[in-house]
Amino acid sequence: MDRPSTPRRRSEPETGEPGEGGEPRVPRRSGYRLSGLQGGIITELGRAIVSGRFAPGELLPREPALMAEFSASRPSLREALKVLAAKGLIEMRQKVGTRVRPRDLWNMFDSDVLAWHFGDGAAAGPQRDGMLRDLIELRQVIEPSAARFAAGRGSMEDLRRLRTALQAMEAAVGDLSAYARADVEFHMAVFAAAHNALLASFAHLVADFLQLSFSIQQEALNEADNRIEDDVGQHRLVFDAINRGDGEAAALAMRDVILNGKNSLLAALE
């Protein structure tokens, strides 16, 4: 197996500010802590809304009915509904009730909303498939650009972080969980090396998508280690292009990584 090349010496980036210890900050967003009774209410209602059981424009059952369904107190139910409202899924109005908002007003970048499209209990159908298409298309727009900017702006610290993530991917070929963590870290490192605050705001979305994708593909990937090795090779091309400062090659290599991941995910969903 070829080893990633040693990072070349690079001047400090033209834009962007480093975080603590010289590492660029890559924002990550997490969903609400879905634990306990409130977490159960949020998850069940969230899945019901995302799956279409409660359609946009439809009123949810009245509070007494929901309290009985979940064996919940009124304060616990209302707190759960507030969380769903903050995610853009519902709106609450006095004397009217709680109504499901149109899908284009949902916070699709929210980790929980994303998970409810693909996680346990998510049914195959137009909504899930449409979300998958939209996410892949978004990655095709954003990540090649991030790789291109990383090739022109990445510092030595950025390159070391990328190389470390790639080496972790190589070492974890036989351990899917460890491989998934290293893969996410590689993509986060590319966003950080791009030194673009607006691009970096999408990093958490890519991380969530990759983790869900690995979860969906787990059985298939466990039975096809060569697919993982191929994936490592494609990520190595991204690193090598960034390391030598070739923005166009980095963008093309990242595009191939995304298309390869798309094909693997679609095969797992069939």
C-alpha positions in Angstrom: 0.0 0.0 0.0 1.4 3.4 -1.0 2.0 5.8 1.9 0.8 9.4 1.8 3.6 11.8 0.9 5.2 13.9 3.5 3.6 17.3 3.8 5.6 19.9 1.9 6.5 23.2 3.7 3.8 25.7 3.2 3.4 29.3 4.2 0.6 30.3 6.6 -2.8 30.5 5.0 -4.0 33.6 3.3 -7.4 33.7 5.1 -9.1 32.2 8.1 -8.2 32.3 11.8 -6.6 29.4 13.7 -8.2 27.9 16.8 -6.5 27.0 19.9 -3.0 25.4 19.5 -2.9 26.7 15.9 -5.7 24.3 14.7 -8.4 25.9 12.6 -11.8 25.6 14.2 -14.3 23.5 12.3 -17.8 24.0 13.7 -19.8 20.9 14.4 -23.4 20.9 15.3 -25.1 18.2 17.4 -28.8 17.6 17.8 -30.8 17.7 21.0 -29.8 15.1 23.6 -32.6 12.6 22.8 -32.8 10.8 26.1 -35.4 10.1 28.7 -39.2 10.7 28.2 -38.8 14.1 26.5 -36.2 12.5 24.1 -38.7 9.7 23.3 -41.5 12.2 22.5 -39.2 14.3 20.3 -37.9 11.2 18.4 -41.3 9.6 17.9 -43.1 12.8 16.8 -40.1 13.8 14.7 -40.0 10.5 12.8 -43.8 10.6 12.4 -43.6 14.1 10.8 -40.6 13.3 8.6 -42.1 10.0 7.4 -45.3 11.8 6.4 -47.6 10.3 9.0 -48.4 13.8 9.9 -48.3 15.8 6.7 -47.4 19.4 6.2 -50.3 21.6 7.2 -51.9 18.9 9.4 -52.7 19.5 13.0 -51.1 17.2 15.6 -53.4 15.5 18.1 -54.5 17.7 20.9 -52.3 17.9 24.1 -54.5 15.5 26.1 -54.3 12.8 23.4 -50.5 13.2 23.1 -50.1 13.2 26.9 -52.0 9.9 27.1 -50.1 8.4 24.2 -46.7 9.1 25.7 -47.7 8.9 29.4 -46.2 12.4 29.7 -47.0 15.4 31.8 -48.1 18.6 30.1 -44.7 20.4 30.9 -42.7 17.5 29.4 -44.9 17.4 26.3 -44.7 21.1 25.8 -40.9 21.1 26.2 -40.6 18.4 23.6 -42.9 20.3 21.2 -40.7 23.4 21.7 -37.7 21.4 20.5 -39.5 20.3 17.4 -40.6 23.9 16.8 -37.0 25.0 17.1 -36.1 22.5 14.4 -38.7 24.1 12.1 -41.0 21.1 12.0 -44.0 22.5 13.7 -45.6 25.7 14.8 -47.8 26.2 17.9 -50.6 28.6 18.1 -53.0 29.3 20.9 -56.6 28.3 20.1 -55.5 26.6 16.9 -53.1 23.9 18.0 -49.8 22.5 16.7 -49.5 22.3 13.0 -46.8 20.7 10.8 -44.9 23.3 8.8 -44.1 23.0 5.1 -41.0 20.8 4.4 -39.1 23.8 2.9 -39.2 25.5 6.3 -37.7 22.5 8.2 -34.1 22.8 9.3 -32.7 20.2 7.1 -29.2 20.9 8.5 -30.3 19.7 11.9 -28.6 16.5 12.9 -31.8 14.9 14.3 -33.9 15.9 11.2 -31.3 14.3 9.0 -31.2 11.2 11.1 -35.0 10.8 11.0 -34.8 10.6 7.2 -32.4 7.7 7.3 -32.2 6.2 10.8 -34.1 3.3 12.4 -37.7 3.2 11.4 -37.1 5.4 8.3 -39.0 3.9 5.4 -37.8 3.8 1.8 -39.7 6.2 -0.4 -39.6 9.5 -2.3 -38.9 11.7 0.8 -35.9 9.6 1.9 -34.6 9.2 -1.7 -35.1 12.9 -2.4 -33.2 13.8 0.7 -30.3 11.5 -0.2 -30.1 13.0 -3.7 -30.2 16.5 -2.3 -27.4 15.8 0.2 -25.2 14.2 -2.4 -25.7 17.1 -4.8 -24.9 19.5 -2.0 -21.6 17.6 -1.3 -20.8 17.7 -5.0 -21.0 21.5 -4.9 -19.3 22.2 -1.6 -16.6 19.6 -1.0 -14.6 19.9 -4.3 -14.5 23.7 -3.7 -13.2 23.1 -0.1 -10.5 20.8 -1.5 -9.5 23.3 -4.1 -9.2 26.1 -1.5 -7.3 23.7 0.8 -4.7 23.1 -1.9 -4.1 26.9 -2.1 -4.4 27.8 1.6 -3.6 24.8 3.7 -0.8 25.4 6.3 1.7 22.8 7.5 -0.6 22.1 10.5 -3.5 21.5 8.1 -1.4 19.1 6.0 -0.3 17.2 9.1 -3.9 16.8 10.2 -4.9 15.5 6.8 -2.0 13.1 6.7 -2.8 11.8 10.2 -6.4 11.2 9.3 -5.4 9.4 6.1 -3.0 7.2 8.0 -5.7 6.4 10.5 -8.0 5.4 7.6 -5.3 3.1 6.2 -4.8 1.5 9.6 -8.5 0.9 10.1 -9.3 -0.9 6.9 -10.5 -4.0 9.0 -12.4 -2.0 11.6 -15.4 -0.2 10.1 -16.2 1.9 13.2 -12.6 3.2 13.4 -12.5 3.7 9.6 -15.7 5.8 9.8 -14.2 8.0 12.5 -11.0 8.5 10.5 -13.0 9.2 7.3 -15.1 11.9 9.0 -11.9 13.5 10.4 -10.3 13.6 7.0 -13.3 15.5 5.5 -13.3 17.8 8.5 -9.6 18.5 8.0 -10.3 19.4 4.4 -12.9 22.0 5.5 -10.5 23.4 8.1 -7.7 23.6 5.5 -9.9 25.6 3.2 -10.0 28.5 5.7 -13.4 29.7 4.6 -15.8 30.2 7.5 -18.9 29.9 5.4 -17.8 26.6 3.8 -16.8 25.3 7.3 -20.4 25.9 8.5 -21.3 22.9 6.3 -18.8 20.6 7.9 -21.2 19.2 10.6 -23.7 18.3 7.9 -21.1 16.3 6.0 -20.0 14.6 9.2 -23.6 13.6 10.0 -24.2 12.3 6.5 -21.0 10.3 6.5 -21.8 8.7 9.8 -25.3 7.8 8.7 -24.0 6.5 5.4 -21.5 4.2 7.1 -24.3 2.9 9.4 -26.5 2.1 6.4 -23.6 0.4 4.5 -22.2 -1.5 7.5 -23.2 -5.0 6.5 -22.2 -4.6 2.9 -18.9 -3.0 3.7 -18.0 -5.7 6.3 -18.3 -8.2 3.4 -16.3 -6.2 0.9 -13.0 -5.0 2.4 -11.7 -4.2 -1.1 -14.2 -1.4 -1.3 -12.7 0.2 1.7 -9.2 -0.1 0.3 -10.4 1.5 -2.9 -11.9 4.3 -0.8 -8.6 4.9 0.9 -6.8 5.1 -2.4 -9.2 7.8 -3.6 -8.8 9.8 -0.4 -5.0 9.5 -0.9 -5.4 11.2 -4.3 -7.2 14.1 -2.5 -4.4 14.4 0.0 -1.6 14.2 -2.6 -3.3 16.9 -4.7 -3.8 19.2 -1.7 -0.2 18.6 -0.6 1.3 19.6 -3.9 -1.0 22.6 -4.2 -2.9 21.4 -7.2 -6.4 22.8 -6.7 -8.0 21.4 -9.8 -6.7 17.9 -9.2 -7.9 18.1 -5.5 -11.4 19.2 -6.6 -11.6 16.3 -9.2 -10.3 13.8 -6.7 -12.9 14.9 -4.1 -15.6 14.7 -6.7 -14.6 11.1 -7.3 -14.7 10.3 -3.6 -18.2 11.6 -3.4 -19.4 9.7 -6.5 -17.8 6.5 -5.2 -19.6 7.0 -1.9 -22.9 7.7 -3.7 -22.6 4.4 -5.6 -21.8 2.4 -2.5 -24.7 3.9 -0.6 -27.2 3.4 -3.4 -26.1 -0.3 -3.7 -26.7 -0.7 0.1 -30.1 0.8 -0.1 -31.3 -1.5 -3.0 
